[in-house]
Amino acid sequence: MANFLPRGPFERILKKVGAKRVSQDALKEFATIMEEKLINVAKEAVTLSKHAGRKTLIGEDIRLSRNKQ
């Protein structure tokens, strides 16, 4: 899967939870895993929205899809 989000925010997350330094390899792996999870939540949220007969994605769709993951 192509990485499409910038790496900076992922590095900041890792440092915020205690990492002093983050290798490029670790950053790439972390970003790839998180992007996959984000895509899965988004896909499920869209499915829930369509099932409800809506074209608009709402916060509840996101919350419900996150809980299903």
N, CA, C and O of each residue as an XYZ file, in Angstrom:
276
protein
N       0.851     -1.186      0.000
C       0.000      0.000      0.000
C       0.891      1.243      0.000
O       1.862      1.330      0.752
N       0.546      2.178     -0.841
C       1.318      3.412     -0.908
C       1.032      4.272      0.319
O      -0.111      4.415      0.753
N       2.085      4.830      0.853
C       1.914      5.736      1.987
C       1.547      7.108      1.442
O       2.248      7.650      0.587
N       0.452      7.666      1.935
C      -0.007      8.945      1.410
C      -0.062     10.047      2.454
O      -0.300     11.205      2.111
N       0.154      9.713      3.727
C       0.167     10.733      4.773
C       1.608     11.114      5.102
O       2.502     10.272      5.014
N       1.847     12.372      5.481
C       3.207     12.781      5.833
C       3.710     12.050      7.080
O       2.922     11.687      7.953
N       5.006     11.842      7.156
C       5.621     11.082      8.245
C       5.736     11.868      9.552
O       5.774     11.276     10.630
N       5.790     13.191      9.460
C       5.986     14.031     10.644
C       5.020     13.749     11.787
O       5.456     13.558     12.922
N       3.721     13.720     11.517
C       2.780     13.458     12.606
C       2.987     12.095     13.273
O       2.812     11.966     14.485
N       3.353     11.092     12.494
C       3.598      9.770     13.060
C       4.828      9.786     13.970
O       4.841      9.164     15.032
N       5.842     10.499     13.537
C       7.047     10.607     14.368
C       6.724     11.342     15.674
O       7.198     10.952     16.741
N       5.922     12.397     15.588
C       5.539     13.135     16.797
C       4.745     12.255     17.760
O       4.921     12.348     18.974
N       3.884     11.410     17.228
C       3.127     10.487     18.087
C       4.085      9.566     18.825
O       3.973      9.395     20.039
N       5.021      8.976     18.103
C       5.973      8.050     18.729
C       6.821      8.750     19.793
O       7.101      8.180     20.847
N       7.223      9.977     19.508
C       8.023     10.720     20.486
C       7.178     11.146     21.682
O       7.670     11.188     22.809
N       5.926     11.458     21.442
C       5.047     11.876     22.531
C       4.846     10.750     23.549
O       4.664     11.008     24.739
N       4.880      9.502     23.074
C       4.693      8.373     23.985
C       6.003      7.854     24.557
O       6.025      6.835     25.247
N       7.113      8.566     24.266
C       8.354      8.246     24.947
C       9.563      7.887     24.115
O      10.656      7.751     24.665
N       9.413      7.728     22.809
C      10.576      7.395     21.976
C      11.512      8.609     21.910
O      11.076      9.720     21.611
N      12.782      8.388     22.188
C      13.769      9.478     22.088
C      14.150      9.719     20.632
O      14.258     10.858     20.177
N      14.351      8.612     19.914
C      14.688      8.688     18.488
C      13.890      7.613     17.763
O      13.533      6.588     18.344
N      13.618      7.861     16.489
C      12.847      6.908     15.696
C      13.573      6.682     14.375
O      13.832      7.629     13.632
N      13.900      5.420     14.086
C      14.581      5.113     12.825
C      13.595      5.276     11.670
O      12.381      5.207     11.865
N      14.119      5.491     10.484
C      13.273      5.633      9.305
C      12.481      4.361      9.045
O      11.331      4.414      8.609
N      13.107      3.206      9.318
C      12.423      1.930      9.130
C      11.239      1.797     10.087
O      10.153      1.384      9.679
N      11.445      2.144     11.352
C      10.367      2.075     12.339
C       9.251      3.052     11.977
O       8.070      2.727     12.103
N       9.620      4.222     11.538
C       8.641      5.233     11.157
C       7.805      4.759      9.968
O       6.587      4.936      9.941
N       8.473      4.159      8.993
C       7.776      3.645      7.816
C       6.792      2.546      8.208
O       5.648      2.552      7.754
N       7.220      1.611      9.039
C       6.356      0.509      9.465
C       5.158      1.025     10.265
O       4.021      0.615     10.028
N       5.420      1.922     11.207
C       4.348      2.495     12.030
C       3.334      3.216     11.145
O       2.127      3.024     11.295
N       3.821      4.039     10.232
C       2.936      4.800      9.350
C       2.103      3.864      8.474
O       0.913      4.102      8.269
N       2.718      2.812      7.964
C       2.001      1.865      7.111
C       0.872      1.184      7.883
O      -0.249      1.076      7.385
N       1.169      0.730      9.090
C       0.151      0.068      9.915
C      -0.986      1.029     10.255
O      -2.159      0.672     10.149
N      -0.637      2.243     10.661
C      -1.669      3.213     11.040
C      -2.522      3.615      9.844
O      -3.735      3.778      9.981
N      -1.910      3.775      8.677
C      -2.673      4.128      7.486
C      -3.644      3.011      7.125
O      -4.780      3.283      6.738
N      -3.215      1.767      7.248
C      -4.109      0.635      6.971
C      -5.304      0.653      7.920
O      -6.441      0.436      7.500
N      -5.042      0.913      9.199
C      -6.126      0.973     10.178
C      -7.084      2.123      9.865
O      -8.302      1.959      9.948
N      -6.541      3.277      9.508
C      -7.378      4.434      9.165
C      -8.254      4.144      7.945
O      -9.428      4.511      7.920
N      -7.692      3.499      6.957
C      -8.452      3.158      5.750
C      -9.571      2.180      6.082
O     -10.685      2.316      5.577
N      -9.282      1.199      6.926
C     -10.313      0.231      7.312
C     -11.463      0.911      8.056
O     -12.630      0.614      7.800
N     -11.141      1.813      8.964
C     -12.186      2.551      9.691
C     -13.002      3.393      8.709
O     -14.229      3.427      8.792
N     -12.329      4.065      7.791
C     -13.025      4.909      6.818
C     -13.953      4.084      5.926
O     -15.095      4.475      5.684
N     -13.463      2.946      5.438
C     -14.290      2.088      4.581
C     -15.528      1.608      5.327
O     -16.631      1.638      4.780
N     -15.358      1.168      6.558
C     -16.483      0.693      7.350
C     -17.472      1.828      7.619
O     -18.684      1.618      7.580
N     -16.957      3.022      7.890
C     -17.833      4.172      8.132
C     -18.667      4.496      6.892
O     -19.854      4.802      7.007
N     -18.069      4.434      5.738
C     -18.799      4.694      4.491
C     -19.873      3.624      4.289
O     -20.994      3.930      3.883
N     -19.527      2.382      4.573
C     -20.505      1.293      4.462
C     -21.698      1.536      5.390
O     -22.848      1.367      4.986
N     -21.420      1.932      6.630
C     -22.494      2.214      7.581
C     -23.375      3.365      7.105
O     -24.599      3.314      7.233
N     -22.753      4.387      6.562
C     -23.496      5.536      6.063
C     -24.410      5.131      4.907
O     -25.575      5.526      4.863
N     -23.880      4.344      3.976
C     -24.691      3.884      2.843
C     -25.830      2.992      3.322
O     -26.955      3.093      2.833
N     -25.536      2.133      4.266
C     -26.567      1.235      4.802
C     -27.718      2.029      5.436
O     -28.878      1.624      5.374
N     -27.372      3.153      6.037
C     -28.397      4.004      6.659
C     -29.124      4.865      5.633
O     -30.027      5.624      5.983
N     -28.731      4.749      4.364
C     -29.398      5.511      3.311
C     -28.948      6.956      3.219
O     -29.661      7.803      2.680
N     -27.754      7.238      3.750
C     -27.237      8.607      3.717
C     -26.056      8.710      2.770
O     -25.336      7.738      2.538
N     -25.872      9.900      2.230
C     -24.684     10.198      1.438
C     -23.634     10.895      2.294
O     -22.453     10.936      1.948
N     -24.087     11.438      3.412
C     -23.204     12.186      4.302
C     -22.675     11.289      5.405
O     -23.440     10.606      6.086
N     -21.384     11.296      5.573
C     -20.721     10.564      6.645
C     -20.831     11.400      7.919
O     -20.524     12.592      7.906
N     -21.266     10.780      9.016
C     -21.410     11.517     10.273
C     -20.489     10.912     11.333
O     -19.958      9.814     11.164
N     -20.316     11.639     12.409
C     -19.438     11.194     13.485
C     -19.802      9.839     14.038
O     -18.923      9.047     14.379
N     -21.081      9.565     14.130
C     -21.530      8.274     14.650
C     -21.040      7.121     13.774
O     -20.730      6.044     14.283
N     -20.969      7.343     12.447
C     -20.443      6.313     11.542
C     -18.988      5.994     11.886
O     -18.579      4.833     11.911
N     -18.224      7.041     12.147
C     -16.809      6.866     12.494
C     -16.692      6.129     13.824
O     -15.913      5.184     13.949
N     -17.468      6.565     14.816
C     -17.411      5.907     16.132
C     -17.789      4.433     16.048
O     -17.125      3.582     16.639
N     -18.851      4.138     15.317
C     -19.287      2.747     15.189
C     -18.266      1.909     14.425
O     -18.010      0.760     14.785
N     -17.689      2.475     13.382
C     -16.693      1.713     12.613
C     -15.437      1.480     13.416
O     -14.811      0.428     13.284
N     -15.047      2.440     14.252
C     -13.871      2.254     15.105
C     -14.114      1.130     16.089
O     -13.217      0.329     16.354
N     -15.308      1.064     16.629
C     -15.640      0.024     17.597
C     -15.649     -1.363     16.970
O     -15.419     -2.356     17.660
N     -15.916     -1.442     15.660
C     -15.935     -2.728     14.980
C     -14.528     -3.245     14.683
O     -14.352     -4.428     14.394
N     -13.537     -2.375     14.751
C     -12.164     -2.774     14.406
C     -11.514     -3.519     15.520
O     -10.359     -3.928     15.399
